[in-house]
Amino acid sequence: MAVLVSGCGKKEKKVVTPRAAMGTEVAVWVDQAGITGGQIQREATRLYSNVPKDVPPEQIPMIQMKLLQQAVDNLVIRQLVKAEMERSSMLISQEEIDQGKKDLEKGLGEGNSLAMLLAEANLSMEELENNLRLDLFKNKVLKDKLQVALAEVTDESAKAYYDSHLEEFTYPEGRLASHILVQVPEGADDATKTDRRAKAEGIRKALLEGADFAKLASEVSDSPSRSRGGELGVIPRGREAKAFEDAVYGQKIGEIGEVVESPVGYHVIKVTGEQEKKVISFDEVKDRLVAVMKSQASQKVTNEYIAELKNKATIKLDGALAATVAEAEKAQEAAKTKASAEAASNAPAAEVPATAPAVEVPVTAPEAPAPAQ
């Protein structure tokens, strides 16, 4: 599960290894079937292929733990469905699998191929076919329930959701801004803070001398917004730390402001425009909303089926994995506690897309945005 990640604004690469060494011994029992540490490690490595290379190093340990848990869950679910398929009399033909591969490749879009997908996902053709076999079996078992669930999603039900969740389809009023963050570690001493501020002042100076904001942000910012050239989107009033909000609403559009200090570090801010409040019409979002609602209805049926299989099975973690997951749960609980404390102290600069939330068409209550760090 070693991962190569680029340091923030640096050329060198860092190798991050998991705390638990996963061997070939059984790490999870699903009834009488064992899932080995090697299988989990391979699945976790595959999941890591989707992790951006510029993730801040301090976030890697938590990401590792989450993906390790996701890898375990993926393999447990496959084993549960496999056992159910073996107990049934339902057969999945090679013709159905071949058609499934064609449908999958078609869904990848022009310029993409199944071979490219396998390479990116680190999967063999045999593994892909085995996974397709399980999916086809599951879909056959759930066919009637899926039809009922999908039939309940209509234009009328989508309109009812839209009417009762107008805030999700509203562009908020506020200013559009970008920033470059020079992060200050928690508990940093005065010397470190002075050094960090000097770096921020140097960045501001380079911008005043003509450096491209987006390019510089992508190279040196310690914020996840660096992948968007520093764009934070809309900054509405009353949500951010006072110093950050005062800077956003006090600067002239297009100018580089003075360095601003916040609980997470020093910001160089550029206000790029203003946005008026606007409600997106139902007609504009109807098709996407219906599609998302159908997807969620389908997922709900699948989740209930998997929950039933889990309830019938005996699932037990074993060896080093049991200890690792216990440690991860403690770490996640500590992270939640810390996040709650930071939210209570009015953490700065939550990142909001410049486009309205309706672009994503959420059909469940959205989570509060995380502070930009």
N, C-alpha and C positions, 0 to 999 in steps of 0.2 A: 504493500500500500504506500510505498514511497512516492512522493509527489515532487515534481519540479515546478517551482513558482518563481516568477520574477520579483525581485525586490522592488518596492515602490520607488520609481524614479531611478533605479539602478540597473546596471547591465548584468551584474553577476546573478547567478541562480542559487537558490537554496534548496537543499534536500530535506524534506520533512518526513519523519518516520513515525508510525503509530507507537503508542506506549506498550501495547500488548503484542507479543510475538505470536503469530497465528501459525500453528503447526499443521500436521496432517491428521491429528486426532479429531474425534468427533467433538464439535463445539455446540451443536444443537440437536436434540432428539425431537422428532415429530412422530409420535407413537413409537413404532419400532424402527423407523428409518432415521439414519444419522446424516447430518450435514457437517462436513469437515471444515476445519479452519481454512484449509486451502481454497475450498469453494467460496467461502465468504470473502477471503482476501481477493480472489479473482473478480467477484462481483463488485466489491468496493472499489477496486482499481478501475473497473469499467465505468462506474458512476463518477469517478474522479475526472474522467475525460471531459465532463461537462463543466468543470469548475474553471472559471476564468483564470488566466495565468497571472493577472495583476492583483489577485486578492491579497490584502495586507497580511503579512506573516503572522501577526498576533491573532488573526481570525482562523488560521488553519487548524489548530487543535480542536476547536469546537466543530468545524466543518468535518474533520475526520471522524469524530465521534458520531455525528448525525448520519453520515454516509455509511458508517459501519452498521448502525442500527437499521438503516434503509436496506442495506445488502442482506442482513439477516431476515428482515421481513419479506423481501422479494423471494428469497429461497424457500422460506417456510410456506409462503402462499403457493409457489409452484409445486412443492411436495404435497401439499394438501389437495390441490386440484388433480395432480397426477394420481394420487391414491384413490380419489373419488372416481376418476376415469377408469382405473384398473378394476374397480369394484363393479362398474356398470357394464352394460352390454353394448354401449354406444361406441361405434368405430369411426375414426376420422381417416378418410382415404388419402392417398398420396395426391390424387387429383385435387382434392380440397386444399391441401397444403400448397400445391403449386399455384392454385388460383389465389390463395392468400398472399403468396409472395408477389404475384403480379399486381394485386391490389395495393400492397404495401409500397411497391416501387412506383406505382402510378401516383400515390399520395405524396411521394417525396418531391414531386415537381420537376420541371424541365431542368436538365443539366445534372441531375442527381441519379445515382444508380444504387442498386441493392449492394453491389460490391463496395461502393463507397461507404454506405451505411454500416456494413459489417466491419470495415476497417476502422471507422471512427468509433464504433461501439465496442471494438475488440471482441467480436463474436465470430464463431465459426458458423458455416452453413448448417451444420448438424444442430448446433445450439439454437439457431434461429428457427429451424423446422420443429424442434421439440417445443419451443415456446409457442409457435403458431398452433401446434397441435393442441396444447393446453387451452389456448385462447378460443380456438374453434369449438372445443368441447364445452367450455364454459358458456359460450354464446348459445350453443344448442340447448343446453340445460335451462338457460334463462330466457329463451326465445319468447315464450308467452308473457312472462313478467315484463320483459323489455318492451314488448309491443304495447302493453297496457300503459306503462310509464310514459312512453314517448307520445302516445295518443292524448295524454292529459296535458301536454304542452301545446298550446294553441296561441294564435294571435291574441285572443281574448285574455288568456292567462298571463301572457307577456305584458299586455297593456295594464292589467291589474297590478302586476309587479312594478311596472314603470311608474304608475300613478302614486304608489305608496312609497317609492324610493327616489323621488325626484332629485334629492341631494346627490345621488350617485351619477346623475346625468346632467350635472351643472358645472360649468366653468366657474371657478371661484373668482371673485374680484381681487385684484392685487397687482403687485409689481413683479415683473419677470427679471430674474437675476442669475448671474453666474458667480462662482467663487473659486478661489484656490485656497485650500486649507493646509496649514503647516501644523500638524498635530503635536500636542504636548502630552507626554505620557502622564498618566494619573500619578500624583504624588511627586512630580518632578521638582527638583531643587531650583533655586534662583538662577544658578549658572546655566542650567538646561533651558529654562524659560528665556533667559537673555539670548542664548544661542538661537533658539527657535524664532524669537521675534526678529532677530537680525536676518535670519533667512527669509522671513516674510517681507521685511523691508527691501531686501535685495530683489525679491520677485517683483514687488511693486515698482521698483526702480527700472527693472528690465521692461516692464509693461509700459511705463511712461516714456521709455526711450524707443518704443515701437514694436516690442515683441508681440507675437500673435497670442492672444489670450487663450484660445481653445487649444492651441498646440502646446503652450507652456503648461496649461492645466493638465493635459494628458500625460505630460512628462514628469511633473514634480508634485502635483497635488496629492495629499494623503486622504482625500475623500473619494468614495465610490463614484462620485459625479465626474471624476477624471475621464471615465470611459465615454462621457458625453461632452467632453471639452469644458467641464466645469458647470454645465447648465443645471440649475436647481429647479427651474420651472417657476410656478407661481408662488410668491411669498405673501400670503394674506396677513392682515393685521391681527395681532392678538395671539399668535401661535408660537413665535420664536422668542429667544432671549432678547431683552430690551436693547442691548447694545447692537445686536445684529439687525433687529428690525429698524432701529433708528438710523442705521447706516443705509439700509435698503431704501427707506423712504426719505432720507435726507440728501442722498446723492443725486446729481443730475444724470439723466439718462445718457449712457455712452461713456461716462467718465470713470476713471479708476479712483476709488476712494482710498482714504487712509486705512492703515492696517487696523483691524477690529479684533479685540480679544473676546473669547467666549470660553465656557468651561472645557471645551475640547481642544482649544488651541487658538491660532491666529489666522484670520481670514483676510484675503484681498478680494474685494467685491466689485463687480461691474454690473450696474443696472442696465438691462437691455430693452426694457419696454414696460408697457402697462396693459392689463387685461381687464375688461369689463365683465361683470357677471352675466352669464348667458346660459339658458336652459336649452339643452339639445332636444330637438323634437323626437317624438316616438317614431315617426316614419324614418328618421335618420338611423336609428339604432335597432329597429324592429328585427331585421334579419339576423344581426349578430346576437341580439338578446335571445331570440328563439333558439338559435344554434347552441348558445351557452347553456340555456335552461335544459335543452334536450341532452346535452352532454352530461350535465349534472344529474339529471334524472336517471340516465343510464348508469352513471357511476354509483349512484345510491343503491340501485338494484344489485350491482356487482359487490359493493361493500357489504351489503346485508348477507349475500351468499357466502362471502369469505368469512364473515363473522360467525355464521352458522357452522362452517367447517372448523373454525378454530375452537368453538365451544365444544364440539364433539371430540376433538383431538386432545392428546396430552403432549404439550410442548414444554420442553425443559432445556434451559441453557446449561452448559457444562464447562468445566475447566476455566481457562484463562478468559474466555469470552464472558462468562458470568460475572467475573470480577471487573472486566472492562466496562460492561454495560452499567453495572452498579455505580462505577466511578463517573460515567458519563451522565447518569441521571442526577447525581449530586452536583456536577458542574453546571448542568442545564438549570437546575433549581437556583443555584447561586447567581447565574447569569440573569434569570428572570427577576430575582430580588434586586439585583443591581440596576436593571433596566427600569423597574418600577420606581426606584429611588431617583434615578436621573430624570424620569418623566415628571415626577413630583416637583423637581427643582427647575422645571421649565427648560429642558435641553434645547439647544439651538438648531436652526437650519435643517428641519426635516425636508427631505427631498421629494418634491412633487412634480410630476411631469408637466410640461407646459401645455399639453393638450388636456382635454377634460377627462375625468375618470371614465366617462361613457365610452371612450375608445376601447377600454378593456372589457366593458360591459360586465361588471361583477354582478352576480345574482345572489350573493350572500353578503352579510354586513362586512365591509372591508376592515382589515386590521389597521390600527393606528400606525401612521408612517414612522419609521425609525429615524433618529437624528442622523444627519450627514456627518460622517466621521472619516 
